[in-house]
Amino acid sequence: MLKSAASALQVDDLERKVRTLRAELAAKNKTFSIVLTQLEKARATPRKPKIEPAKRHKRLKGDRVEVITGDWHGHKLDPAAFGAFLADLKALLPDRLFLGGDIIDCGGFLA
């Protein structure tokens, strides 16, 4: 009799724990759904980086501005970084622009 009473108490305790865990899981699922919705909304919102143009410097007579840059590899560009680079070019107004490598990377297609 004592053994069955102890078993009944253990079952009651375990059922209580299961109810508690189910309630916690339901709350976490609700939070997860809210955060997931916020993430999807944030991903759908277009992001346009804010780029501050560099200040222009006055050129002295006879000055020459040349810009040398390395590989751009088009599909791997960071839009914000490339936008900042273009803003700097606009501010510098170089006489020459040297591109020391590829502009487009075909990802092995033409390799």
C-alpha positions in Angstrom: 0.0 0.0 0.0 2.8 2.4 0.9 4.6 1.6 -2.3 1.5 2.3 -4.5 1.0 5.6 -2.6 4.6 6.6 -3.2 4.2 5.7 -6.9 1.0 7.8 -7.1 2.8 10.8 -5.6 5.7 10.3 -8.0 3.3 10.2 -11.0 1.5 13.3 -9.7 4.8 15.1 -9.4 5.9 14.1 -12.9 2.5 15.1 -14.4 2.9 18.5 -12.7 6.4 18.9 -14.1 5.1 18.0 -17.6 2.3 20.6 -17.4 4.8 23.2 -16.3 7.2 22.3 -19.1 4.4 22.4 -21.6 3.3 25.9 -20.4 7.0 27.1 -20.7 7.3 25.6 -24.1 4.1 27.3 -25.3 5.4 30.6 -24.0 8.7 30.1 -25.7 7.0 29.1 -29.0 5.0 32.3 -28.8 8.1 34.4 -28.3 9.9 32.5 -31.1 7.0 33.3 -33.5 7.1 37.0 -32.6 10.9 37.2 -33.0 10.8 35.2 -36.3 8.1 37.6 -37.6 10.3 40.6 -36.7 13.3 39.0 -38.4 11.4 38.3 -41.6 10.1 41.9 -41.6 13.6 43.2 -41.0 15.0 41.1 -43.9 12.2 42.3 -46.2 13.0 46.0 -45.5 15.5 47.3 -48.0 18.7 48.6 -46.5 20.5 51.5 -48.1 23.8 52.4 -46.5 24.3 56.0 -45.5 27.5 57.2 -47.1 29.1 60.5 -46.1 31.1 61.9 -49.0 34.7 62.8 -48.4 35.6 66.5 -48.3 37.1 67.9 -51.5 40.5 69.4 -51.3 41.6 72.2 -53.5 44.1 71.2 -56.1 47.2 73.3 -56.8 48.1 74.0 -60.4 49.8 71.0 -61.9 48.5 68.5 -59.3 47.6 65.1 -60.6 45.4 62.7 -58.7 45.7 59.0 -59.4 43.8 56.2 -57.7 45.0 52.6 -57.7 42.6 49.9 -56.6 42.8 46.1 -56.5 40.4 43.3 -57.5 36.7 44.2 -57.0 35.2 40.8 -57.7 31.7 42.0 -58.4 29.6 39.3 -56.7 31.6 39.5 -53.5 31.3 43.3 -53.0 30.2 44.8 -49.7 27.7 47.4 -51.0 28.4 49.8 -48.2 32.2 49.6 -48.6 32.0 49.9 -52.4 29.5 52.9 -52.0 32.0 54.6 -49.7 34.8 54.0 -52.3 32.7 55.5 -55.0 31.9 58.5 -52.8 35.6 59.0 -52.2 36.2 58.8 -56.0 33.5 61.5 -56.5 35.2 63.7 -54.0 38.7 63.1 -55.4 37.8 63.4 -59.1 41.0 61.5 -60.1 42.7 62.2 -63.4 43.4 58.4 -63.7 41.9 55.3 -62.1 44.0 52.2 -62.2 42.3 48.9 -61.6 44.8 46.2 -60.7 42.7 43.2 -61.3 39.3 41.7 -62.0 36.0 43.6 -61.9 33.8 40.5 -62.2 34.3 37.1 -60.7 32.4 34.3 -62.5 32.7 31.9 -59.6 34.6 29.3 -61.6 32.2 29.4 -64.6 34.9 30.5 -67.0 37.9 29.0 -65.1 
